[in-house]
Amino acid sequence: QSIRKSKSYLFRDEVIESKFHNPNNLLFQLQITEYNVGDHYTWHRDSLNRLETYVVILNTEFEGGYLQLKEDENISLDIGDCLKLEKNILHRVTPITKGIRYSLVVWLSKEFNV
């Protein structure tokens, strides 16, 4: 079974980066993720050069697709809610059972990576 099953669109936006005070010259890496029925992301930690992760839910017309930080502990987020994850936090997205889940993920990192 694969670690991840979803569609993702990764991009970098220098205009957004320019709007924030950024003394360490960190990069803002953005990703729109689409999870369809059966899609998921198993337990993982984000890449070591990603210093912080932010997750924003863009819709609520789906079932399943919970973000979990501990097994069987579902984090419910509403549209526009933002969850900050420090690096090395183990987390996953449970399988979608109905609808499509869209999220925006933002990483602060020292270098752009895919």
N, C-alpha and C positions, 0 to 999 in steps of 0.2 A: 504494500500500500504506500502511496506517495505521501510525503510530508505535507504537501499543500495541493489543494485542488481549488482553484479560483482563477479568475481573470484579473490581471492587474496592469495598470497604466502608470509607469514611473516617469516622473519629470522633475526638472529643476526650474525655478522661476527667480531670476535675478531681480526682478521688480519687487517681489515679495521680500527677498533677502534684504534689499536696500531700505525697507521700511522699519527694520528692527535695529536697535542698538546691538552691535555685534563686535565687541572688542577682540574676541578670539578668532574672528574670521571663520566661524563655523558655517557649514553649508546647510541649507534647508532643502532636504530631499522630500518630495511629495509623491504620494501614490494614491490613486483611486482604485479601490478593490471592489470587484463584483463577485458575490457568492451566489450561485444558483442552487437549486435543490440538490442535495448530496455533497455540495462543496464544503470544504473544511480547511483548517490549518492545525496540524497536530502540535503537541507540546514542543516548544522551541524557545530559544533565547535569540534576541536580535544580534546582528553582527557586532563584533567587538569595537569597530570604529564608529558605530552609532552610539552616541552618548546619551540621548534621550529619545523616547518614542511618544508621540501623541496620537490618539485614536479619536476620531470624530465620526459619529453615526450620522448618515445622511438621509435615512428613511426608516420607517417602522413597519412597512408592509411585508413582513416576513415572520416565520416562526423558526425556532432553533437559532443557530448562529450566535450563541452566547460567547462572550469573551470570558474566559476563566483564568484566574491566577492560581487557584488551588482546585484540585479535583472536586467536581460536583459543587463548586461555589460559583454560581452564575452572576455576572455583573450586568445589570440591566441599564442600558443607556438610552436616552431619548434623543430625538433629532437635535443636533447641535451640541449635545453633551460632549465634553472632551475629557479623556482619561490620560494622565501622564504616567508613563512607565519608565522607571530608571533602567539603565542597561543591566543586563544579566538577569532580569526577572523572567522566570519561566512562565509562559502563557500559551493559550491556544484559542481557536474559534471552533465551536462545536458544529457538526453538520447542520446545514439548512434543511428544514423539513417541509417548508412551504414558502413560496414567494422568492424574492431576490433581495439580498442584503447589500447595500452600498455603504462604503466607509471611506473616509479620507485618513490616511496615515501620514504623519510628518515625522521625519527623523532629523535630528541635529547631529551632524557628523563632521569629521575633520577632512574627509574626502568623499567624493561622489562614488557610490558603488551600486551595482545592480544585484 
